[in-house]
């Protein structure tokens, strides 16, 4: 069996095919960043009375005893735990704080235009544009793959990012398969004959 695998690899390389070194092509999934609406569990080791489940508020903060209002949106659970640890230092020196994501309610993306099932999609983890198009039922026969764009808001500024569908889907250039952020809108225009 080992000899057969080696033969396939040698044939593939001789034909100019690329062989992935790992099963996952393209970018690694970004670490999940919390969003308003997400539910987290916050605990402090050996402090049972401080165990709390909390929803991240629309302003991006979470309230926690002795720490007050803690910024949480667009931060990882580990970053939020570090902030709470710092704010508890006065009351609990060397506190060991854990923040766990229980429900990813705030990671929503939107897909509109020439897809079979346009709409809002609430997801539990970051996905790529190609995955979003798949979740939306794929492209219609009238989709213009050359004009797909991602609308993203960062720091109150609207951005428009081009997505090269053909490079990803046809040519296998997975590094161009962009990960979506919470609130992104994928727009698939119609093709023009």
C-alpha positions as CSV (number, residue, x, y, z in Angstrom):
1,X,0.0,0.0,0.0
2,X,2.9,2.4,0.9
3,X,4.4,1.8,-2.6
4,X,1.1,2.7,-4.2
5,X,0.9,6.0,-2.3
6,X,4.4,6.8,-3.3
7,X,3.6,6.1,-7.0
8,X,0.6,8.3,-6.9
9,X,2.6,11.2,-5.3
10,X,5.4,10.8,-7.9
11,X,2.9,10.7,-10.8
12,X,1.1,13.8,-9.4
13,X,4.3,15.7,-9.0
14,X,5.4,14.7,-12.5
15,X,2.1,16.1,-13.9
16,X,2.6,19.4,-12.1
17,X,-0.1,18.8,-9.5
18,X,0.4,20.3,-6.1
19,X,0.2,18.0,-3.1
20,X,-1.0,19.6,0.1
21,X,1.2,19.0,3.1
22,X,-1.7,19.1,5.5
23,X,-5.4,18.2,5.0
24,X,-6.4,21.8,5.5
25,X,-5.6,24.1,2.7
26,X,-5.4,27.9,2.8
27,X,-5.5,29.9,6.0
28,X,-5.9,28.6,9.5
29,X,-9.2,29.5,11.1
30,X,-8.8,32.6,13.2
31,X,-9.3,32.2,16.9
32,X,-12.9,33.0,17.8
33,X,-13.5,36.5,18.9
34,X,-16.5,37.3,21.1
35,X,-19.5,39.2,19.8
36,X,-22.4,41.0,21.4
37,X,-25.1,38.3,22.1
38,X,-22.6,35.6,22.8
39,X,-23.0,33.8,26.2
40,X,-19.9,33.0,28.3
41,X,-19.2,31.2,31.5
42,X,-16.8,33.0,33.8
43,X,-15.2,31.3,36.8
44,X,-12.4,31.9,39.2
45,X,-10.5,28.8,40.6
46,X,-11.5,28.1,44.2
47,X,-14.1,30.9,44.2
48,X,-17.4,29.0,43.7
49,X,-19.5,32.1,44.4
50,X,-18.0,33.9,41.4
51,X,-19.2,31.4,38.8
52,X,-21.4,33.3,36.3
53,X,-23.0,32.9,33.0
54,X,-23.3,36.2,31.2
55,X,-24.4,37.5,27.8
56,X,-22.2,40.0,26.1
57,X,-24.1,43.2,25.9
58,X,-24.9,45.3,22.8
59,X,-22.1,47.7,23.8
60,X,-19.6,44.9,23.7
61,X,-19.1,44.5,27.5
62,X,-19.9,41.9,30.1
63,X,-20.5,42.6,33.8
64,X,-18.7,40.6,36.4
65,X,-18.7,40.9,40.2
66,X,-15.8,42.9,41.6
67,X,-14.5,43.6,38.1
68,X,-17.4,45.7,36.9
69,X,-17.9,46.2,33.2
70,X,-15.3,44.4,31.1
71,X,-14.7,44.9,27.4
72,X,-15.4,41.6,25.6
73,X,-16.5,42.2,22.0
74,X,-13.8,41.5,19.4
75,X,-11.6,39.8,22.0
76,X,-10.8,36.2,22.6
77,X,-12.1,34.5,25.7
78,X,-8.4,34.3,27.0
79,X,-8.0,38.1,26.5
80,X,-11.2,38.7,28.5
81,X,-10.0,36.4,31.3
82,X,-6.7,38.3,31.4
83,X,-8.6,41.6,31.9
84,X,-10.8,40.2,34.6
85,X,-7.7,38.7,36.4
86,X,-6.1,42.2,36.4
87,X,-9.3,43.8,37.7
88,X,-9.7,41.2,40.5
89,X,-6.1,41.6,41.6
90,X,-7.0,44.0,44.5
91,X,-9.6,41.5,45.9
92,X,-8.2,38.1,44.9
93,X,-4.4,38.2,44.3
94,X,-3.2,35.6,41.7
95,X,-6.7,34.7,40.7
96,X,-7.0,32.1,38.0
97,X,-9.9,33.2,35.7
98,X,-11.4,31.1,33.0
99,X,-13.8,32.4,30.3
100,X,-15.6,29.8,28.2
101,X,-17.8,30.4,25.2
102,X,-21.2,28.6,25.8
103,X,-23.2,30.0,22.9
104,X,-22.0,31.8,19.9
105,X,-25.1,33.9,19.3
106,X,-23.3,36.9,17.9
107,X,-21.5,35.5,14.9
108,X,-23.8,36.3,12.1
109,X,-23.0,36.7,8.4
110,X,-25.3,37.7,5.6
111,X,-25.4,36.4,2.0
112,X,-27.4,38.3,-0.6
113,X,-27.8,38.4,-4.4
114,X,-27.6,35.5,-6.8
115,X,-27.5,32.6,-4.3
116,X,-30.3,30.0,-3.9
117,X,-31.0,30.8,-0.2
118,X,-30.0,34.5,0.6
119,X,-30.3,35.6,4.2
120,X,-28.8,35.9,7.6
121,X,-26.9,33.0,9.0
122,X,-26.0,32.6,12.7
123,X,-23.0,30.4,13.1
124,X,-20.9,28.9,15.9
125,X,-17.5,29.5,14.4
126,X,-15.8,31.6,11.8
127,X,-16.3,30.5,8.2
128,X,-14.9,31.4,4.8
129,X,-16.6,33.0,1.9
130,X,-16.8,29.7,0.0
131,X,-18.4,28.1,3.1
132,X,-20.9,30.9,3.3
133,X,-21.9,30.5,-0.3
134,X,-22.4,26.8,0.3
135,X,-24.6,27.4,3.3
136,X,-26.6,29.8,1.2
137,X,-27.4,27.0,-1.2
138,X,-24.7,27.8,-3.8
139,X,-24.8,30.2,-6.7
140,X,-27.7,30.5,-9.1
141,X,-27.1,30.1,-12.8
142,X,-27.2,33.9,-13.1
143,X,-24.4,34.6,-10.6
144,X,-21.6,36.8,-11.7
145,X,-18.6,35.1,-10.0
146,X,-16.2,37.9,-11.1
147,X,-17.9,40.6,-9.0
148,X,-18.4,38.9,-5.5
149,X,-17.7,41.4,-2.7
150,X,-17.6,41.4,1.1
151,X,-19.0,44.4,2.9
152,X,-17.4,44.8,6.3
153,X,-17.6,47.5,9.0
154,X,-14.5,48.2,11.1
155,X,-14.1,51.1,13.5
156,X,-17.3,52.7,12.0
157,X,-15.9,52.5,8.5
158,X,-17.5,50.5,5.7
159,X,-15.1,48.5,3.6
160,X,-15.7,46.6,0.3
161,X,-13.4,43.6,-0.2
162,X,-13.2,41.8,-3.6
163,X,-13.4,38.0,-3.5
164,X,-11.8,36.1,-6.4
165,X,-14.2,33.2,-6.6
166,X,-12.6,31.7,-9.7
167,X,-9.1,31.6,-8.1
168,X,-10.5,29.7,-5.1
169,X,-13.1,27.4,-6.6
170,X,-11.5,26.6,-10.0
171,X,-7.8,27.2,-9.5
172,X,-7.6,25.9,-5.9
173,X,-5.9,29.0,-4.5
174,X,-7.2,28.5,-0.9
175,X,-5.1,31.3,0.6
176,X,-7.6,33.7,-1.2
177,X,-10.6,32.1,0.6
178,X,-11.3,34.9,3.0
179,X,-12.5,34.3,6.6
180,X,-15.6,36.3,7.3
181,X,-16.0,38.4,10.4
182,X,-19.2,38.8,12.4
183,X,-21.6,41.2,10.6
184,X,-20.0,40.7,7.1
185,X,-22.3,40.7,4.1
186,X,-21.3,38.7,1.0
187,X,-22.8,40.1,-2.2
188,X,-23.1,38.0,-5.3
189,X,-24.1,40.1,-8.3
190,X,-25.9,38.9,-11.4
191,X,-23.9,38.1,-14.5
192,X,-24.2,40.4,-17.4
193,X,-24.4,38.8,-20.8
